[in-house]
Amino acid sequence: MDETVAEYIRRTVLKIPRDEIKTMLQKWGFLSETQLQTINFHQIKENISQDVVQLCEENSADIKQAAVLDIIYNHIYPNKRVWSVYQMNKAGEETEFFDLTDFKKTFKRRLRSALKNVTINFREYEDNAIWIRIAWGTPYTKPNQYKTSYVVYHSQTPYVFVSASVLKSNLPLLCQALVVASNYHDIREMELRSHSLNSLKDIVFKRYSQNFQTYYPRPLQERNVAPESADLRIIQENKNEKERIERVNREVFGDGPQPKLEFAQYKLETMFKSDPEMDVLDKREPFRCLVKFSSPHLLEALKSLAPAGMADAPLSPLLTCIPQKARNYFKIREKKGFFPGSFVSP
């Protein structure tokens, strides 16, 4: 067995929690149950990894088997990587039968025609998800197994989840291979990123339901109240307002936990109109900007704004529409309603 393969297997085993090493090796299936029984899984991980490498040497493991172990690890722990969402589009409305064998052949052929030094591994899972692992090299160097890209493609959908390598220059090659192999016309990034792969799937596959506001808060009505009852009135109004905020928040975001989204952005185009006497602009022009949101748990952070008193309830549709707009590339174009000297957003 090659020394680089042995070292890669050793490092992969070291990443696995000790209590789960045996289970993961069983899922790998490269070592027999008899061989696994010879390993003491209660010793320190360094010794366990050495024992695993020794058994792999007996079985003459190569980089293909080592890559499969890495795919299994990333499938069990997808939150160790940062994932982005891409959506592919067809030129027409036609639907074609998906053939996994053809997809693999075309993907490999397309990628290797652009870069020969690349290793590609596939693994299928029960939910029609195809996991693809790509290790990139250069025209003069072997593939770097520690700087891999991962792709999760659901064959019955146009969505692709990509965890790109630090080698960003290879991303266009990867996208081209995906489009050609899956018989689509083009591919675009949806500007959604998160460590939680399942949360991204919940959003784009519409497994996450969200209500949208159709009303706006009413102002508090003023009443003539005797001074001695003013404190009680204030306490009651505060209580009513808190209950209203909780009710509105629940109607907008729902009762359940929010998908874990860490990054989102969209393009905003609105109008700027100035007073002619101010002579700010000679003509009306659209104002364009790129709005970016980031947080360890973006949707939960937005949900907590009103209860914390940091925003009025209900929140602006610009904030509550993020999961919905994700499916439309986060492009919002406001064409109506502008005021002198003001920037107006939906």
C-alpha positions as a Python dict, from the first residue, in 0.01 Angstrom:
ca = {
    (1, 'M'): (0, 0, 0),
    (2, 'D'): (127, 346, -90),
    (3, 'E'): (254, 556, 202),
    (4, 'T'): (32, 849, 108),
    (5, 'V'): (-275, 622, 113),
    (6, 'A'): (-176, 481, 453),
    (7, 'E'): (-132, 831, 595),
    (8, 'Y'): (-464, 945, 453),
    (9, 'I'): (-650, 651, 607),
    (10, 'R'): (-475, 715, 941),
    (11, 'R'): (-580, 1081, 943),
    (12, 'T'): (-936, 995, 846),
    (13, 'V'): (-967, 748, 1133),
    (14, 'L'): (-831, 1008, 1374),
    (15, 'K'): (-1113, 1247, 1277),
    (16, 'I'): (-1380, 998, 1382),
    (17, 'P'): (-1503, 999, 1744),
    (18, 'R'): (-1357, 692, 1913),
    (19, 'D'): (-1698, 547, 2006),
    (20, 'E'): (-1803, 553, 1639),
    (21, 'I'): (-1489, 422, 1469),
    (22, 'K'): (-1604, 59, 1465),
    (23, 'T'): (-1948, 145, 1327),
    (24, 'M'): (-1799, 359, 1051),
    (25, 'L'): (-1547, 91, 955),
    (26, 'Q'): (-1834, -156, 932),
    (27, 'K'): (-2018, 79, 695),
    (28, 'W'): (-1698, 108, 494),
    (29, 'G'): (-1695, -266, 444),
    (30, 'F'): (-1333, -287, 333),
    (31, 'L'): (-1220, -476, 642),
    (32, 'S'): (-1388, -804, 735),
    (33, 'E'): (-1561, -863, 1067),
    (34, 'T'): (-1282, -1103, 1158),
    (35, 'Q'): (-1025, -829, 1103),
    (36, 'L'): (-1228, -575, 1299),
    (37, 'Q'): (-1245, -811, 1595),
    (38, 'T'): (-865, -798, 1623),
    (39, 'I'): (-875, -422, 1694),
    (40, 'N'): (-900, -294, 2049),
    (41, 'F'): (-1139, 0, 2009),
    (42, 'H'): (-1093, 106, 2373),
    (43, 'Q'): (-732, 214, 2328),
    (44, 'I'): (-629, 565, 2227),
    (45, 'K'): (-722, 673, 1874),
    (46, 'E'): (-361, 693, 1757),
    (47, 'N'): (-315, 321, 1828),
    (48, 'I'): (-651, 237, 1670),
    (49, 'S'): (-554, 425, 1354),
    (50, 'Q'): (-224, 236, 1334),
    (51, 'D'): (-404, -98, 1367),
    (52, 'V'): (-650, 1, 1092),
    (53, 'V'): (-365, 102, 862),
    (54, 'Q'): (-190, -230, 921),
    (55, 'L'): (-505, -424, 828),
    (56, 'C'): (-552, -206, 519),
    (57, 'E'): (-196, -289, 413),
    (58, 'E'): (-285, -658, 434),
    (59, 'N'): (-580, -593, 202),
    (60, 'S'): (-371, -375, -33),
    (61, 'A'): (-591, -68, 1),
    (62, 'D'): (-558, 203, -262),
    (63, 'I'): (-677, 563, -287),
    (64, 'K'): (-1017, 453, -417),
    (65, 'Q'): (-1096, 264, -96),
    (66, 'A'): (-956, 549, 114),
    (67, 'A'): (-1180, 796, -71),
    (68, 'V'): (-1488, 584, 3),
    (69, 'L'): (-1408, 601, 375),
    (70, 'D'): (-1380, 978, 346),
    (71, 'I'): (-1720, 999, 172),
    (72, 'I'): (-1880, 794, 450),
    (73, 'Y'): (-1726, 1025, 711),
    (74, 'N'): (-1854, 1339, 534),
    (75, 'H'): (-2198, 1187, 484),
    (76, 'I'): (-2227, 1121, 858),
    (77, 'Y'): (-2072, 1456, 953),
    (78, 'P'): (-2176, 1697, 673),
    (79, 'N'): (-2170, 1989, 920),
    (80, 'K'): (-1790, 1978, 916),
    (81, 'R'): (-1801, 2147, 576),
    (82, 'V'): (-1957, 2465, 438),
    (83, 'W'): (-2221, 2400, 170),
    (84, 'S'): (-2353, 2622, -107),
    (85, 'V'): (-2666, 2568, -317),
    (86, 'Y'): (-2673, 2572, -696),
    (87, 'Q'): (-2973, 2540, -925),
    (88, 'M'): (-2956, 2407, -1279),
    (89, 'N'): (-3194, 2506, -1558),
    (90, 'K'): (-3303, 2339, -1880),
    (91, 'A'): (-3345, 2519, -2211),
    (92, 'G'): (-3705, 2393, -2236),
    (93, 'E'): (-3960, 2203, -2032),
    (94, 'E'): (-3854, 1861, -2153),
    (95, 'T'): (-3781, 1589, -1900),
    (96, 'E'): (-3539, 1307, -1963),
    (97, 'F'): (-3486, 972, -1799),
    (98, 'F'): (-3191, 988, -1562),
    (99, 'D'): (-2934, 714, -1605),
    (100, 'L'): (-2681, 698, -1324),
    (101, 'T'): (-2422, 505, -1526),
    (102, 'D'): (-2431, 761, -1808),
    (103, 'F'): (-2413, 1044, -1556),
    (104, 'K'): (-2096, 902, -1399),
    (105, 'K'): (-1927, 837, -1734),
    (106, 'T'): (-2010, 1181, -1873),
    (107, 'F'): (-1908, 1360, -1554),
    (108, 'K'): (-1571, 1185, -1542),
    (109, 'R'): (-1506, 1232, -1912),
    (110, 'R'): (-1592, 1602, -1904),
    (111, 'L'): (-1382, 1675, -1595),
    (112, 'R'): (-1080, 1473, -1707),
    (113, 'S'): (-1084, 1632, -2050),
    (114, 'A'): (-1011, 1963, -1876),
    (115, 'L'): (-782, 1830, -1603),
    (116, 'K'): (-618, 1489, -1616),
    (117, 'N'): (-479, 1481, -1263),
    (118, 'V'): (-807, 1444, -1076),
    (119, 'T'): (-963, 1160, -877),
    (120, 'I'): (-1342, 1120, -879),
    (121, 'N'): (-1545, 892, -653),
    (122, 'F'): (-1920, 835, -632),
    (123, 'R'): (-2146, 687, -368),
    (124, 'E'): (-2527, 658, -384),
    (125, 'Y'): (-2762, 687, -90),
    (126, 'E'): (-3125, 594, -33),
    (127, 'D'): (-3275, 943, -83),
    (128, 'N'): (-3166, 958, -451),
    (129, 'A'): (-2861, 1154, -341),
    (130, 'I'): (-2539, 1103, -533),
    (131, 'W'): (-2232, 1200, -335),
    (132, 'I'): (-1933, 1295, -548),
    (133, 'R'): (-1583, 1346, -411),
    (134, 'I'): (-1326, 1525, -626),
    (135, 'A'): (-958, 1558, -538),
    (136, 'W'): (-784, 1815, -758),
    (137, 'G'): (-434, 1815, -897),
    (138, 'T'): (-257, 2029, -1155),
    (139, 'P'): (-107, 1942, -1494),
    (140, 'Y'): (218, 1871, -1309),
    (141, 'T'): (112, 1744, -965),
    (142, 'K'): (-96, 1457, -832),
    (143, 'P'): (-441, 1520, -682),
    (144, 'N'): (-433, 1664, -332),
    (145, 'Q'): (-651, 1433, -124),
    (146, 'Y'): (-670, 1690, 157),
    (147, 'K'): (-824, 1965, -58),
    (148, 'T'): (-1131, 1796, -196),
    (149, 'S'): (-1461, 1923, -331),
    (150, 'Y'): (-1787, 1752, -247),
    (151, 'V'): (-2107, 1751, -452),
    (152, 'V'): (-2445, 1618, -340),
    (153, 'Y'): (-2680, 1586, -636),
    (154, 'H'): (-3042, 1471, -609),
    (155, 'S'): (-3114, 1323, -948),
    (156, 'Q'): (-3487, 1404, -948),
    (157, 'T'): (-3431, 1773, -879),
    (158, 'P'): (-3232, 2059, -1037),
    (159, 'Y'): (-3054, 2134, -708),
    (160, 'V'): (-2689, 2068, -635),
    (161, 'F'): (-2516, 2116, -301),
    (162, 'V'): (-2147, 2193, -331),
    (163, 'S'): (-1875, 2210, -70),
    (164, 'A'): (-1596, 2356, -273),
    (165, 'S'): (-1225, 2302, -231),
    (166, 'V'): (-998, 2587, -131),
    (167, 'L'): (-888, 2573, -494),
    (168, 'K'): (-1161, 2807, -620),
    (169, 'S'): (-1025, 2808, -975),
    (170, 'N'): (-1160, 2455, -1027),
    (171, 'L'): (-1521, 2548, -947),
    (172, 'P'): (-1611, 2644, -1309),
    (173, 'L'): (-1481, 2307, -1430),
    (174, 'L'): (-1696, 2131, -1171),
    (175, 'C'): (-2008, 2327, -1269),
    (176, 'Q'): (-1954, 2258, -1640),
    (177, 'A'): (-1920, 1886, -1576),
    (178, 'L'): (-2243, 1884, -1370),
    (179, 'V'): (-2443, 2068, -1638),
    (180, 'V'): (-2325, 1842, -1919),
    (181, 'A'): (-2361, 1515, -1726),
    (182, 'S'): (-2715, 1596, -1604),
    (183, 'N'): (-2837, 1733, -1942),
    (184, 'Y'): (-2911, 2083, -1816),
    (185, 'H'): (-2853, 2415, -1991),
    (186, 'D'): (-2688, 2628, -1723),
    (187, 'I'): (-2623, 2651, -1350),
    (188, 'R'): (-2640, 2940, -1101),
    (189, 'E'): (-2545, 2983, -739),
    (190, 'M'): (-2841, 3062, -514),
    (191, 'E'): (-2631, 3259, -263),
    (192, 'L'): (-2722, 3030, 26),
    (193, 'R'): (-2450, 2890, 248),
    (194, 'S'): (-2452, 2691, 568),
    (195, 'H'): (-2275, 2416, 757),
    (196, 'S'): (-2613, 2244, 789),
    (197, 'L'): (-2670, 2053, 466),
    (198, 'N'): (-3009, 1927, 585),
    (199, 'S'): (-3133, 2281, 652),
    (200, 'L'): (-3041, 2387, 299),
    (201, 'K'): (-3231, 2087, 167),
    (202, 'D'): (-3533, 2180, 380),
    (203, 'I'): (-3538, 2525, 221),
    (204, 'V'): (-3491, 2441, -147),
    (205, 'F'): (-3705, 2124, -136),
    (206, 'K'): (-3980, 2320, 41),
    (207, 'R'): (-3982, 2085, 337),
    (208, 'Y'): (-3985, 2398, 551),
    (209, 'S'): (-4324, 2570, 569),
    (210, 'Q'): (-4348, 2937, 654),
    (211, 'N'): (-4642, 3173, 678),
    (212, 'F'): (-4616, 3519, 530),
    (213, 'Q'): (-4763, 3834, 680),
    (214, 'T'): (-5070, 3991, 525),
    (215, 'Y'): (-5125, 4269, 775),
    (216, 'Y'): (-4943, 4538, 969),
    (217, 'P'): (-4947, 4629, 1339),
    (218, 'R'): (-5213, 4867, 1462),
    (219, 'P'): (-5107, 5174, 1663),
    (220, 'L'): (-5203, 5182, 2027),
    (221, 'Q'): (-5519, 5381, 2091),
    (222, 'E'): (-5494, 5674, 2328),
    (223, 'R'): (-5747, 5703, 2606),
    (224, 'N'): (-5811, 5948, 2887),
    (225, 'V'): (-5711, 5759, 3200),
    (226, 'A'): (-5709, 5876, 3557),
    (227, 'P'): (-5357, 5927, 3702),
    (228, 'E'): (-5406, 5658, 3969),
    (229, 'S'): (-5475, 5392, 3704),
    (230, 'A'): (-5198, 5498, 3464),
    (231, 'D'): (-4949, 5241, 3594),
    (232, 'L'): (-5200, 4958, 3559),
    (233, 'R'): (-5283, 5071, 3207),
    (234, 'I'): (-4915, 5074, 3109),
    (235, 'I'): (-4861, 4727, 3255),
    (236, 'Q'): (-5162, 4590, 3069),
    (237, 'E'): (-5060, 4753, 2740),
    (238, 'N'): (-4709, 4612, 2773),
    (239, 'K'): (-4856, 4268, 2838),
    (240, 'N'): (-5090, 4298, 2538),
    (241, 'E'): (-4805, 4416, 2316),
    (242, 'K'): (-4585, 4126, 2422),
    (243, 'E'): (-4865, 3879, 2346),
    (244, 'R'): (-4923, 4045, 2008),
    (245, 'I'): (-4555, 4021, 1917),
    (246, 'E'): (-4545, 3653, 2013),
    (247, 'R'): (-4860, 3585, 1809),
    (248, 'V'): (-4734, 3773, 1503),
    (249, 'N'): (-4393, 3607, 1525),
    (250, 'R'): (-4556, 3267, 1546),
    (251, 'E'): (-4776, 3341, 1242),
    (252, 'V'): (-4478, 3460, 1038),
    (253, 'F'): (-4215, 3203, 1135),
    (254, 'G'): (-4428, 2911, 1253),
    (255, 'D'): (-4397, 2714, 1576),
    (256, 'G'): (-4111, 2482, 1484),
    (257, 'P'): (-3736, 2542, 1473),
    (258, 'Q'): (-3596, 2730, 1174),
    (259, 'P'): (-3361, 2572, 918),
    (260, 'K'): (-3002, 2650, 1007),
    (261, 'L'): (-2890, 2902, 747),
    (262, 'E'): (-2563, 3091, 792),
    (263, 'F'): (-2538, 3312, 485),
    (264, 'A'): (-2778, 3467, 236),
    (265, 'Q'): (-2763, 3755, -7),
    (266, 'Y'): (-2982, 3909, -273),
    (267, 'K'): (-2976, 4197, -518),
    (268, 'L'): (-3201, 4492, -450),
    (269, 'E'): (-3300, 4748, -712),
    (270, 'T'): (-3512, 5045, -610),
    (271, 'M'): (-3563, 5405, -715),
    (272, 'F'): (-3418, 5730, -590),
    (273, 'K'): (-3606, 6052, -650),
    (274, 'S'): (-3477, 6387, -532),
    (275, 'D'): (-3631, 6731, -508),
    (276, 'P'): (-3562, 6919, -837),
    (277, 'E'): (-3446, 7219, -635),
    (278, 'M'): (-3183, 7006, -461),
    (279, 'D'): (-3025, 6918, -797),
    (280, 'V'): (-2897, 6583, -667),
    (281, 'L'): (-2974, 6387, -983),
    (282, 'D'): (-3038, 6508, -1334),
    (283, 'K'): (-3254, 6206, -1409),
    (284, 'R'): (-3423, 5925, -1228),
    (285, 'E'): (-3200, 5620, -1203),
    (286, 'P'): (-3238, 5290, -1023),
    (287, 'F'): (-3036, 5240, -709),
    (288, 'R'): (-2877, 4896, -696),
    (289, 'C'): (-2718, 4728, -398),
    (290, 'L'): (-2620, 4384, -276),
    (291, 'V'): (-2771, 4290, 61),
    (292, 'K'): (-2584, 4027, 262),
    (293, 'F'): (-2688, 3850, 580),
    (294, 'S'): (-2467, 3624, 790),
    (295, 'S'): (-2512, 3463, 1130),
    (296, 'P'): (-2441, 3130, 1300),
    (297, 'H'): (-2820, 3074, 1279),
    (298, 'L'): (-2962, 3343, 1049),
    (299, 'L'): (-3334, 3258, 1054),
    (300, 'E'): (-3347, 3208, 1430),
    (301, 'A'): (-3167, 3541, 1472),
    (302, 'L'): (-3429, 3717, 1258),
    (303, 'K'): (-3706, 3542, 1451),
    (304, 'S'): (-3569, 3678, 1780),
    (305, 'L'): (-3549, 4044, 1671),
    (306, 'A'): (-3906, 4146, 1758),
    (307, 'P'): (-3930, 3962, 2095),
    (308, 'A'): (-3599, 4122, 2194),
    (309, 'G'): (-3734, 4468, 2114),
    (310, 'M'): (-3479, 4527, 1836),
    (311, 'A'): (-3741, 4549, 1559),
    (312, 'D'): (-4111, 4609, 1515),
    (313, 'A'): (-4347, 4317, 1461),
    (314, 'P'): (-4414, 4194, 1203),
    (315, 'L'): (-4070, 4215, 1045),
    (316, 'S'): (-4020, 4362, 701),
    (317, 'P'): (-4090, 4118, 416),
    (318, 'L'): (-3729, 4176, 310),
    (319, 'L'): (-3629, 3970, 614),
    (320, 'T'): (-3911, 3717, 640),
    (321, 'C'): (-3899, 3628, 270),
    (322, 'I'): (-3545, 3490, 274),
    (323, 'P'): (-3637, 3117, 250),
    (324, 'Q'): (-3892, 3189, -23),
    (325, 'K'): (-3665, 3421, -222),
    (326, 'A'): (-3390, 3160, -202),
    (327, 'R'): (-3579, 2964, -463),
    (328, 'N'): (-3581, 3270, -691),
    (329, 'Y'): (-3209, 3355, -664),
    (330, 'F'): (-3280, 3628, -408),
    (331, 'K'): (-3351, 3885, -679),
    (332, 'I'): (-3597, 4146, -561),
    (333, 'R'): (-3697, 4430, -786),
    (334, 'E'): (-3908, 4710, -641),
    (335, 'K'): (-4085, 4910, -910),
    (336, 'K'): (-4348, 5103, -723),
    (337, 'G'): (-4380, 5360, -449),
    (338, 'F'): (-4095, 5607, -404),
    (339, 'F'): (-4077, 5932, -209),
    (340, 'P'): (-3876, 6250, -262),
    (341, 'G'): (-3524, 6218, -127),
    (342, 'S'): (-3584, 5865, 0),
    (343, 'F'): (-3466, 5514, -75),
    (344, 'V'): (-3763, 5284, -77),
    (345, 'S'): (-3751, 4907, -33),
    (346, 'P'): (-4039, 4658, -21),
}
